[in-house]
Amino acid sequence: DRLQAQADLAIPTLVLCTRVDSFGRYEPIDPPRFVAGKENQAIIYCELQNFSSQIKGDKKEWQTDITQQAVLYMESGEQVW
């Protein structure tokens, strides 16, 4: 456990979904393709490994600060969102 906090951050699971119920329980969009010009809704489900948390304030609550950025590409590599 002590060495895990020193390891590089990893994302073992990253899936576009129609629904997420809880950790590890989700409905993936399969195949993850969308029709151009049509509104599509999706949820990005992500699991992280090797992150670290710190105790926050006097309440002894654990805090983990994470940010994310999402980009959508066409098969050609063109960024569309």
TORLO-782939 format. One record per atom (N, C-alpha, C, CB): residue number from 1; residue in one letter; atom name; x, y, z. Coordinates in Angstrom, 2 decimals, always signed. Glycine has a CB too. Example, Ala and Ser with C-alpha at 12.3 -4.5 7.8 and 13.67 -1.06 7.14 Angstrom:
// residues 2
[r 1,"A","N",[+13.19,-5.69,+7.80]]
[r 1,"A","CA",[+12.30,-4.50,+7.80]]
[r 1,"A","C",[+13.20,-3.30,+7.80]]
[r 1,"A","CB",[+11.31,-4.47,+9.05]]
[r 2,"S","N",[+12.85,-2.25,+7.08]]
[r 2,"S","CA",[+13.67,-1.06,+7.14]]
[r 2,"S","C",[+12.90,+0.03,+7.87]]
[r 2,"S","CB",[+14.08,-0.60,+5.72]]
//
This chain:
// residues 81
[r 1,"D","N",[+0.82,-1.20,+0.00]]
[r 1,"D","CA",[+0.00,+0.00,+0.00]]
[r 1,"D","C",[+0.86,+1.26,+0.00]]
[r 1,"D","CB",[-0.93,+0.00,+1.21]]
[r 2,"R","N",[+1.97,+1.25,+0.74]]
[r 2,"R","CA",[+2.82,+2.43,+0.79]]
[r 2,"R","C",[+3.47,+2.70,-0.57]]
[r 2,"R","CB",[+3.90,+2.27,+1.86]]
[r 3,"L","N",[+3.86,+1.67,-1.27]]
[r 3,"L","CA",[+4.49,+1.85,-2.58]]
[r 3,"L","C",[+3.48,+2.28,-3.64]]
[r 3,"L","CB",[+5.16,+0.56,-3.01]]
[r 4,"Q","N",[+2.23,+1.90,-3.48]]
[r 4,"Q","CA",[+1.21,+2.25,-4.46]]
[r 4,"Q","C",[+1.07,+3.76,-4.60]]
[r 4,"Q","CB",[-0.12,+1.63,-4.08]]
[r 5,"A","N",[+1.20,+4.51,-3.52]]
[r 5,"A","CA",[+1.08,+5.97,-3.57]]
[r 5,"A","C",[+2.23,+6.60,-4.35]]
[r 5,"A","CB",[+1.05,+6.54,-2.15]]
[r 6,"Q","N",[+3.35,+5.89,-4.52]]
[r 6,"Q","CA",[+4.49,+6.41,-5.27]]
[r 6,"Q","C",[+4.44,+6.02,-6.75]]
[r 6,"Q","CB",[+5.79,+5.92,-4.65]]
[r 7,"A","N",[+3.54,+5.11,-7.11]]
[r 7,"A","CA",[+3.43,+4.65,-8.50]]
[r 7,"A","C",[+2.74,+5.73,-9.35]]
[r 7,"A","CB",[+2.65,+3.31,-8.57]]
[r 8,"D","N",[+2.92,+5.64,-10.65]]
[r 8,"D","CA",[+2.28,+6.58,-11.57]]
[r 8,"D","C",[+0.77,+6.38,-11.55]]
[r 8,"D","CB",[+2.83,+6.41,-13.00]]
[r 9,"L","N",[+0.04,+7.49,-11.69]]
[r 9,"L","CA",[-1.41,+7.43,-11.79]]
[r 9,"L","C",[-1.78,+6.60,-13.01]]
[r 9,"L","CB",[-2.02,+8.86,-11.87]]
[r 10,"A","N",[-2.75,+5.72,-12.86]]
[r 10,"A","CA",[-3.18,+4.86,-13.96]]
[r 10,"A","C",[-4.69,+4.92,-14.12]]
[r 10,"A","CB",[-2.72,+3.41,-13.73]]
[r 11,"I","N",[-5.16,+4.73,-15.34]]
[r 11,"I","CA",[-6.59,+4.69,-15.65]]
[r 11,"I","C",[-6.87,+3.33,-16.29]]
[r 11,"I","CB",[-7.02,+5.89,-16.60]]
[r 12,"P","N",[-7.16,+2.31,-15.48]]
[r 12,"P","CA",[-7.38,+0.98,-16.04]]
[r 12,"P","C",[-8.70,+0.83,-16.78]]
[r 12,"P","CB",[-7.31,-0.04,-14.96]]
[r 13,"T","N",[-9.69,+1.67,-16.46]]
[r 13,"T","CA",[-10.99,+1.59,-17.11]]
[r 13,"T","C",[-11.46,+2.99,-17.49]]
[r 13,"T","CB",[-12.03,+0.90,-16.18]]
[r 14,"L","N",[-11.77,+3.17,-18.78]]
[r 14,"L","CA",[-12.31,+4.42,-19.29]]
[r 14,"L","C",[-13.31,+4.04,-20.38]]
[r 14,"L","CB",[-11.18,+5.38,-19.85]]
[r 15,"V","N",[-14.60,+4.27,-20.12]]
[r 15,"V","CA",[-15.65,+3.77,-21.00]]
[r 15,"V","C",[-16.72,+4.84,-21.21]]
[r 15,"V","CB",[-16.28,+2.50,-20.41]]
[r 16,"L","N",[-17.22,+4.96,-22.45]]
[r 16,"L","CA",[-18.40,+5.78,-22.73]]
[r 16,"L","C",[-19.62,+4.93,-22.41]]
[r 16,"L","CB",[-18.43,+6.29,-24.22]]
[r 17,"C","N",[-20.54,+5.46,-21.60]]
[r 17,"C","CA",[-21.67,+4.68,-21.12]]
[r 17,"C","C",[-22.99,+5.39,-21.33]]
[r 17,"C","CB",[-21.50,+4.36,-19.65]]
[r 18,"T","N",[-24.06,+4.59,-21.29]]
[r 18,"T","CA",[-25.42,+5.13,-21.29]]
[r 18,"T","C",[-25.92,+5.27,-19.86]]
[r 18,"T","CB",[-26.37,+4.25,-22.11]]
[r 19,"R","N",[-25.31,+4.51,-18.94]]
[r 19,"R","CA",[-25.77,+4.51,-17.55]]
[r 19,"R","C",[-24.64,+4.04,-16.64]]
[r 19,"R","CB",[-27.02,+3.61,-17.38]]
[r 20,"V","N",[-24.55,+4.65,-15.45]]
[r 20,"V","CA",[-23.61,+4.21,-14.41]]
[r 20,"V","C",[-24.41,+4.08,-13.12]]
[r 20,"V","CB",[-22.40,+5.21,-14.25]]
[r 21,"D","N",[-24.40,+2.89,-12.53]]
[r 21,"D","CA",[-25.12,+2.65,-11.28]]
[r 21,"D","C",[-24.23,+2.87,-10.05]]
[r 21,"D","CB",[-25.68,+1.24,-11.26]]
[r 22,"S","N",[-22.99,+2.37,-10.13]]
[r 22,"S","CA",[-22.05,+2.52,-9.03]]
[r 22,"S","C",[-20.69,+2.04,-9.54]]
[r 22,"S","CB",[-22.50,+1.70,-7.76]]
[r 23,"F","N",[-19.72,+1.99,-8.65]]
[r 23,"F","CA",[-18.38,+1.56,-9.03]]
[r 23,"F","C",[-18.41,+0.18,-9.68]]
[r 23,"F","CB",[-17.45,+1.55,-7.80]]
[r 24,"G","N",[-17.94,+0.10,-10.93]]
[r 24,"G","CA",[-17.89,-1.16,-11.64]]
[r 24,"G","C",[-19.20,-1.61,-12.25]]
[r 24,"G","CB",[-17.41,-2.19,-10.74]]
[r 25,"R","N",[-20.27,-0.86,-12.06]]
[r 25,"R","CA",[-21.58,-1.23,-12.59]]
[r 25,"R","C",[-22.04,-0.15,-13.57]]
[r 25,"R","CB",[-22.63,-1.41,-11.43]]
[r 26,"Y","N",[-21.89,-0.45,-14.85]]
[r 26,"Y","CA",[-22.22,+0.53,-15.89]]
[r 26,"Y","C",[-22.65,-0.19,-17.17]]
[r 26,"Y","CB",[-21.01,+1.45,-16.18]]
[r 27,"E","N",[-23.34,+0.55,-18.05]]
[r 27,"E","CA",[-23.75,+0.03,-19.35]]
[r 27,"E","C",[-22.97,+0.76,-20.43]]
[r 27,"E","CB",[-25.31,+0.19,-19.56]]
[r 28,"P","N",[-22.00,+0.09,-21.04]]
[r 28,"P","CA",[-21.17,+0.75,-22.06]]
[r 28,"P","C",[-21.93,+0.98,-23.36]]
[r 28,"P","CB",[-19.92,-0.07,-22.33]]
[r 29,"I","N",[-21.54,+2.00,-24.09]]
[r 29,"I","CA",[-22.02,+2.22,-25.45]]
[r 29,"I","C",[-21.15,+1.34,-26.34]]
[r 29,"I","CB",[-21.96,+3.77,-25.88]]
[r 30,"D","N",[-21.79,+0.35,-26.98]]
[r 30,"D","CA",[-21.02,-0.63,-27.74]]
[r 30,"D","C",[-21.66,-0.87,-29.10]]
[r 30,"D","CB",[-20.89,-1.95,-26.97]]
[r 31,"P","N",[-21.03,-0.48,-30.16]]
[r 31,"P","CA",[-19.71,+0.15,-30.24]]
[r 31,"P","C",[-19.82,+1.64,-29.91]]
[r 31,"P","CB",[-19.09,-0.05,-31.64]]
[r 32,"P","N",[-18.73,+2.26,-29.45]]
[r 32,"P","CA",[-18.76,+3.68,-29.08]]
[r 32,"P","C",[-18.69,+4.59,-30.31]]
[r 32,"P","CB",[-17.59,+4.02,-28.12]]
[r 33,"R","N",[-19.76,+4.62,-31.07]]
[r 33,"R","CA",[-19.84,+5.43,-32.29]]
[r 33,"R","C",[-21.11,+6.26,-32.24]]
[r 33,"R","CB",[-19.80,+4.53,-33.58]]
[r 34,"F","N",[-21.05,+7.44,-32.84]]
[r 34,"F","CA",[-22.18,+8.35,-32.84]]
[r 34,"F","C",[-22.49,+8.81,-34.25]]
[r 34,"F","CB",[-21.91,+9.56,-31.93]]
[r 35,"V","N",[-23.76,+9.08,-34.54]]
[r 35,"V","CA",[-24.18,+9.57,-35.84]]
[r 35,"V","C",[-23.92,+11.08,-35.89]]
[r 35,"V","CB",[-25.68,+9.23,-36.12]]
[r 36,"A","N",[-23.22,+11.53,-36.93]]
[r 36,"A","CA",[-22.91,+12.96,-37.08]]
[r 36,"A","C",[-24.20,+13.75,-37.26]]
[r 36,"A","CB",[-21.96,+13.19,-38.29]]
[r 37,"G","N",[-24.25,+14.93,-36.63]]
[r 37,"G","CA",[-25.39,+15.82,-36.76]]
[r 37,"G","C",[-26.56,+15.46,-35.87]]
[r 37,"G","CB",[-25.85,+15.83,-38.16]]
[r 38,"K","N",[-26.46,+14.39,-35.10]]
[r 38,"K","CA",[-27.52,+13.96,-34.20]]
[r 38,"K","C",[-27.04,+14.12,-32.77]]
[r 38,"K","CB",[-27.94,+12.49,-34.49]]
[r 39,"E","N",[-27.92,+14.60,-31.89]]
[r 39,"E","CA",[-27.55,+14.76,-30.48]]
[r 39,"E","C",[-27.36,+13.39,-29.85]]
[r 39,"E","CB",[-28.62,+15.58,-29.71]]
[r 40,"N","N",[-26.27,+13.23,-29.15]]
[r 40,"N","CA",[-25.96,+11.97,-28.47]]
[r 40,"N","C",[-25.57,+12.27,-27.03]]
[r 40,"N","CB",[-24.82,+11.21,-29.19]]
[r 41,"Q","N",[-26.11,+11.50,-26.11]]
[r 41,"Q","CA",[-25.74,+11.67,-24.71]]
[r 41,"Q","C",[-24.88,+10.50,-24.28]]
[r 41,"Q","CB",[-27.00,+11.77,-23.82]]
[r 42,"A","N",[-23.88,+10.80,-23.47]]
[r 42,"A","CA",[-22.98,+9.76,-22.98]]
[r 42,"A","C",[-22.43,+10.17,-21.62]]
[r 42,"A","CB",[-21.83,+9.50,-23.98]]
[r 43,"I","N",[-22.09,+9.18,-20.83]]
[r 43,"I","CA",[-21.45,+9.38,-19.53]]
[r 43,"I","C",[-20.04,+8.80,-19.66]]
[r 43,"I","CB",[-22.27,+8.70,-18.36]]
[r 44,"I","N",[-19.06,+9.52,-19.17]]
[r 44,"I","CA",[-17.69,+9.00,-19.15]]
[r 44,"I","C",[-17.47,+8.33,-17.80]]
[r 44,"I","CB",[-16.64,+10.14,-19.40]]
[r 45,"Y","N",[-17.27,+7.01,-17.83]]
[r 45,"Y","CA",[-16.99,+6.24,-16.62]]
[r 45,"Y","C",[-15.49,+6.00,-16.55]]
[r 45,"Y","CB",[-17.78,+4.89,-16.59]]
[r 46,"C","N",[-14.90,+6.29,-15.41]]
[r 46,"C","CA",[-13.45,+6.22,-15.27]]
[r 46,"C","C",[-13.08,+5.64,-13.91]]
[r 46,"C","CB",[-12.82,+7.63,-15.46]]
[r 47,"E","N",[-12.14,+4.70,-13.90]]
[r 47,"E","CA",[-11.59,+4.17,-12.66]]
[r 47,"E","C",[-10.11,+4.56,-12.60]]
[r 47,"E","CB",[-11.77,+2.61,-12.55]]
[r 48,"L","N",[-9.67,+5.01,-11.44]]
[r 48,"L","CA",[-8.28,+5.43,-11.26]]
[r 48,"L","C",[-7.54,+4.47,-10.33]]
[r 48,"L","CB",[-8.22,+6.86,-10.70]]
[r 49,"Q","N",[-6.25,+4.34,-10.55]]
[r 49,"Q","CA",[-5.38,+3.57,-9.65]]
[r 49,"Q","C",[-4.18,+4.42,-9.28]]
[r 49,"Q","CB",[-4.93,+2.23,-10.31]]
[r 50,"N","N",[-3.66,+4.17,-8.12]]
[r 50,"N","CA",[-2.42,+4.80,-7.64]]
[r 50,"N","C",[-2.56,+6.29,-7.36]]
[r 50,"N","CB",[-1.33,+4.58,-8.64]]
[r 51,"F","N",[-3.74,+6.74,-6.97]]
[r 51,"F","CA",[-3.89,+8.13,-6.57]]
[r 51,"F","C",[-3.64,+8.22,-5.07]]
[r 51,"F","CB",[-5.32,+8.68,-6.93]]
[r 52,"S","N",[-3.40,+9.42,-4.60]]
[r 52,"S","CA",[-3.18,+9.59,-3.16]]
[r 52,"S","C",[-4.19,+10.59,-2.61]]
[r 52,"S","CB",[-1.73,+10.06,-2.87]]
[r 53,"S","N",[-4.47,+10.46,-1.34]]
[r 53,"S","CA",[-5.41,+11.34,-0.64]]
[r 53,"S","C",[-4.72,+11.91,+0.59]]
[r 53,"S","CB",[-6.71,+10.57,-0.23]]
[r 54,"Q","N",[-5.19,+13.07,+1.02]]
[r 54,"Q","CA",[-4.66,+13.71,+2.21]]
[r 54,"Q","C",[-5.80,+13.97,+3.19]]
[r 54,"Q","CB",[-3.92,+15.03,+1.85]]
[r 55,"I","N",[-5.45,+13.98,+4.46]]
[r 55,"I","CA",[-6.44,+14.31,+5.48]]
[r 55,"I","C",[-6.73,+15.81,+5.40]]
[r 55,"I","CB",[-5.95,+13.91,+6.92]]
[r 56,"K","N",[-8.02,+16.16,+5.42]]
[r 56,"K","CA",[-8.46,+17.54,+5.26]]
[r 56,"K","C",[-9.01,+18.08,+6.58]]
[r 56,"K","CB",[-9.54,+17.63,+4.15]]
[r 57,"G","N",[-8.42,+19.18,+7.04]]
[r 57,"G","CA",[-8.94,+19.91,+8.19]]
[r 57,"G","C",[-8.99,+19.12,+9.48]]
[r 57,"G","CB",[-10.28,+20.39,+7.88]]
[r 58,"D","N",[-9.73,+19.67,+10.43]]
[r 58,"D","CA",[-9.86,+19.09,+11.76]]
[r 58,"D","C",[-10.82,+17.90,+11.80]]
[r 58,"D","CB",[-10.31,+20.14,+12.74]]
[r 59,"K","N",[-11.64,+17.76,+10.78]]
[r 59,"K","CA",[-12.65,+16.71,+10.79]]
[r 59,"K","C",[-12.09,+15.34,+10.40]]
[r 59,"K","CB",[-13.77,+17.08,+9.84]]
[r 60,"K","N",[-10.81,+15.29,+10.04]]
[r 60,"K","CA",[-10.16,+14.04,+9.66]]
[r 60,"K","C",[-10.85,+13.38,+8.46]]
[r 60,"K","CB",[-10.15,+13.07,+10.84]]
[r 61,"E","N",[-11.29,+14.21,+7.51]]
[r 61,"E","CA",[-11.87,+13.70,+6.27]]
[r 61,"E","C",[-10.77,+13.59,+5.22]]
[r 61,"E","CB",[-13.02,+14.62,+5.77]]
[r 62,"W","N",[-10.84,+12.56,+4.40]]
[r 62,"W","CA",[-9.87,+12.37,+3.34]]
[r 62,"W","C",[-10.29,+13.15,+2.10]]
[r 62,"W","CB",[-9.69,+10.88,+3.01]]
[r 63,"Q","N",[-9.32,+13.76,+1.43]]
[r 63,"Q","CA",[-9.59,+14.55,+0.23]]
[r 63,"Q","C",[-8.65,+14.11,-0.89]]
[r 63,"Q","CB",[-9.43,+16.06,+0.52]]
[r 64,"T","N",[-9.22,+13.94,-2.09]]
[r 64,"T","CA",[-8.46,+13.65,-3.29]]
[r 64,"T","C",[-8.87,+14.67,-4.33]]
[r 64,"T","CB",[-8.69,+12.18,-3.78]]
[r 65,"D","N",[-7.93,+15.44,-4.84]]
[r 65,"D","CA",[-8.21,+16.45,-5.86]]
[r 65,"D","C",[-7.84,+15.91,-7.24]]
[r 65,"D","CB",[-7.43,+17.77,-5.57]]
[r 66,"I","N",[-8.84,+15.87,-8.12]]
[r 66,"I","CA",[-8.65,+15.32,-9.46]]
[r 66,"I","C",[-9.34,+16.24,-10.46]]
[r 66,"I","CB",[-9.20,+13.85,-9.57]]
[r 67,"T","N",[-8.73,+16.44,-11.61]]
[r 67,"T","CA",[-9.37,+17.16,-12.70]]
[r 67,"T","C",[-9.39,+16.25,-13.92]]
[r 67,"T","CB",[-8.64,+18.51,-13.01]]
[r 68,"Q","N",[-10.27,+16.56,-14.85]]
[r 68,"Q","CA",[-10.32,+15.78,-16.08]]
[r 68,"Q","C",[-10.58,+16.69,-17.26]]
[r 68,"Q","CB",[-11.41,+14.69,-15.99]]
[r 69,"Q","N",[-10.16,+16.23,-18.41]]
[r 69,"Q","CA",[-10.40,+16.93,-19.66]]
[r 69,"Q","C",[-10.81,+15.87,-20.67]]
[r 69,"Q","CB",[-9.13,+17.74,-20.15]]
[r 70,"A","N",[-11.86,+16.11,-21.42]]
[r 70,"A","CA",[-12.34,+15.13,-22.40]]
[r 70,"A","C",[-12.32,+15.76,-23.79]]
[r 70,"A","CB",[-13.77,+14.63,-22.04]]
[r 71,"V","N",[-11.88,+14.98,-24.76]]
[r 71,"V","CA",[-11.83,+15.40,-26.16]]
[r 71,"V","C",[-12.41,+14.27,-26.99]]
[r 71,"V","CB",[-10.36,+15.76,-26.60]]
[r 72,"L","N",[-13.22,+14.61,-27.97]]
[r 72,"L","CA",[-13.82,+13.61,-28.85]]
[r 72,"L","C",[-13.21,+13.75,-30.24]]
[r 72,"L","CB",[-15.36,+13.76,-28.91]]
[r 73,"Y","N",[-12.72,+12.63,-30.77]]
[r 73,"Y","CA",[-12.07,+12.62,-32.07]]
[r 73,"Y","C",[-12.86,+11.75,-33.05]]
[r 73,"Y","CB",[-10.62,+12.12,-31.96]]
[r 74,"M","N",[-12.80,+12.11,-34.32]]
[r 74,"M","CA",[-13.32,+11.25,-35.38]]
[r 74,"M","C",[-12.31,+10.16,-35.63]]
[r 74,"M","CB",[-13.62,+12.06,-36.70]]
[r 75,"E","N",[-12.68,+9.11,-36.37]]
[r 75,"E","CA",[-11.74,+8.04,-36.70]]
[r 75,"E","C",[-10.52,+8.59,-37.46]]
[r 75,"E","CB",[-12.43,+6.95,-37.53]]
[r 76,"S","N",[-10.72,+9.69,-38.18]]
[r 76,"S","CA",[-9.64,+10.29,-38.95]]
[r 76,"S","C",[-8.63,+11.02,-38.07]]
[r 76,"S","CB",[-10.20,+11.26,-39.97]]
[r 77,"G","N",[-8.97,+11.21,-36.79]]
[r 77,"G","CA",[-8.10,+11.93,-35.87]]
[r 77,"G","C",[-8.48,+13.38,-35.69]]
[r 77,"G","CB",[-6.69,+11.85,-36.34]]
[r 78,"E","N",[-9.50,+13.83,-36.41]]
[r 78,"E","CA",[-9.96,+15.22,-36.30]]
[r 78,"E","C",[-10.70,+15.42,-34.98]]
[r 78,"E","CB",[-10.88,+15.60,-37.50]]
[r 79,"Q","N",[-10.32,+16.47,-34.25]]
[r 79,"Q","CA",[-10.99,+16.78,-32.99]]
[r 79,"Q","C",[-12.33,+17.45,-33.29]]
[r 79,"Q","CB",[-10.10,+17.69,-32.08]]
[r 80,"V","N",[-13.42,+16.91,-32.75]]
[r 80,"V","CA",[-14.75,+17.46,-33.02]]
[r 80,"V","C",[-15.44,+18.01,-31.78]]
[r 80,"V","CB",[-15.61,+16.41,-33.65]]
[r 81,"W","N",[-14.91,+17.73,-30.59]]
[r 81,"W","CA",[-15.50,+18.26,-29.37]]
[r 81,"W","C",[-14.48,+18.32,-28.27]]
[r 81,"W","CB",[-16.70,+17.43,-28.93]]
//
